[in-house]
Amino acid sequence: MKIFMVGGAVRDALLGLPVQDRDWVVVGATPEELTALGFLPVGKDFPVFLHPRTREEYALARTERKTARGYRGFEIHAAPDVTLQEDLARRDLTINSVAYPDRAERANGQFDLDSAALIDPYGGQRDLADKVLRHVTDAFREDPVRILRTARFAARFADFTVAPETMALMKHMVEAGEADALVAERVWQELARGLMEAKPSRMFEVLRECGALKKLLPEVDKLWGVPQRADYHPEVDTGIHLMMVLDMSAQLQADLAVRFACLCHDLGKGTTPADVLPRHIGHEERSARLLLKVCERLRVPVECRELADVVAREHGNTHRSADLAAAAIVRLLERCDAFRKPQRFDQILLACECDARGRLGLHDQPYPQRPRLLAALTSAQSVDTASVAASAMSAGSSGKQIGELIQRARTQAVGQWLASLEAPANPLAAP
């Protein structure tokens, strides 16, 4: 039995990055032998075990044979006669196909990067140095998830390029219908991980180049070539703007729900009727309808779907909020459910900030609407709604009438706050 560290741990160590999770492959062993050593079997589709002490994953060396379309259409062969080179050959990219023997691991959990100990039959170290994402073997074509993974790695390692032969292979896979066989859960899993990378725009650029974006997210793909407003930069169409918004969300370290909202907030611009271009009148409601279809198709988590829906509907009103009167501001807060979910309201505002700053010349500009609306919410929250309700009930009011009185009190509070902003400074006040 021989054990090797493989995959991302070796890759990241070679790049000088922190090693988060370590994966291991075991050559020359059977499931029974690992179980006898205390390893816990957890794999459903192929033999994977958890180490009895570290709980890290150990997989038996295996080969795969394509039996049907899609990423589940494989026959797995895991046996003591499978070699390390055969196991590495089934991996996606050369940068993930470098192995390191367990015997070289140091006591503190790190491992020596002496190149003499590395096992690299497919040129992973060379491609790391050249910053290239290249498929290992032609077996790459057998798993369409690898298209998504390659695009995700392009978002993580933004200065890497996809090898021309790998891009050609991905295009062929898309044309052959392999992307159509991807299941929703796996698409969302890879999409979510790509959105959280350092430069998420790269994921969508790679997917678009190979044709997969049109298959997986046609609503997003349609945004390229759609002009922005006439007063915006004509060279930046809606698709390019979206990529800038996504990268701004990464720059501002937004969470997944915010980044997904950024991805979907302008979907309606891809279906803008020709007679209203480039004003995009009504695109907010169109975006919300398209967003619902995307979420149903990909089974997007509820928290991401709900946040994206509000952002799609209200980002225009948020951008224009400096011109709103107190009553309109309170109605905006209510539509955003800000009183019940103030933390989510801040997420909504962050997504709107990403949209506003994801434009040429505005990357470093402030977004005053965000602190302004948070301050407006604080003013509206200062209203003692319990007292307003009690007073209203004592006067015989109920139900909708009480709600209207609370809204009126909140509007008055926001109005007073707005008046304080507009009041001239007292020249006699102490500094």
Disulfide bonds with the S-S distance in Angstrom:
none
